[in-house]
Amino acid sequence: MPSKHWLISRDLRPDCIIVSDKGQDCDLQSLTKGFANPAMSVTIRFNRTISWGEISSKKSTSFVLYLNAACDLASYWVRIRQLIILVRCLAKYSSNIIFATCRHPEKAVCLREVANKAYPERVHIVPLDVTDEVSIKEAATEIGDRLARVGPIPGDAGLDYLVQNAAIVSTFGSAHYGDGDNAITLEAESFHEIMTTNVLGPALVMKHMHRHLKKSFRPVVVNVSSGLASIAMDLGPHKTSYSISKTALHMLTYKQAKACPDMIVLSVHPASVKTDMGTSEAELEPPYVAAEMIQLLQRVTLEDSGKFLRYDGELEAWEPRCSWRETWITTTT
């Protein structure tokens, strides 16, 4: 069986995942409290035998993620602590290679422990700041150099999954840090930083990782979104800048899908998970959401490209119903 690589991104020959994060990488020990709980057990396995014939015919390799975490941890991809869970899960399987990115690897204590001590051959930490195009270019070059040295054919390995989860809700210096702003109180500097991180960042990462994704048999790009992006739901006036940025991310997803018809590009809403980062109304358990997300990435097709999906694959409503338009269509058909 060929090796797999994860960059939080995917390829059959390797599965590659690139995880990028901004805003929480400076205090990993507090973010990952409880991670060393001995009650946590993680197993990844392929649910069937994969043959070289399937690989040559470009069929998808499906696998099942079993995550049993007896501690209060968020859905695996929302923040750095989720990055560490995902990295540790994927690294359990010897054929996976993971490129985990963050702004300051020297501060990512727990992530470095996983990469350097537990799985030094499988986990690679790459510096990447989504607000800095030079940093993105350098990360893409480093990842390309590493990919050139792996796989059955040197230089032929590509990225399989690109999961873009870097996002901020509000800036630390903003007077509205925490609950976020509204359409009247928004601040120019904070708005600019949120849009740069949440929209321009994913656009530039996709731009510079595109050449690696093209080498994959089945590249999947996931732009992590939020229910706050939905215009169809009445979610109130708060977190205006963040909501606008995530709505813009949907259009970016659509345009990326149109520009790359051979890739699967999605916006995915991971929902509200039972953690200290979730809301008091959160009902979903982290292991459940993690398993559903992994399965979703395996079963999506080109027909899903450009869509806004929930973690379980359900189509998410994000635009309001226009009764006047429906009436006009009815009377003119």
QUICOR-V122416 format. One line per field, one symbol per residue. psi: psi as a letter, one per 20 degrees, with the letter a starting at -180 (. if undefined). Layout:
psi: ???
This chain:
psi: prqqpplnapqggrppppoqqpijjimhghhkpihjpiipppppqpjrppqhghghjkqpoqrppoonolrnqrpijgahhhggggghghihpiipppopqrgnhhimghghggghggmhihppppppoijohgggghghgggggghijrrhopiiqrpgpooojpqqgrqhiqikpeiraaihiqpggggghghggighghghgggiighhhhiqhmpppoopbqhiiphhqnjairlggggghhghhghggghhghhmijqopqppoiapqnriirriipiqqghghggggghghhiqrhhipiroqrhjiqpppiqqpnhhghggggij.
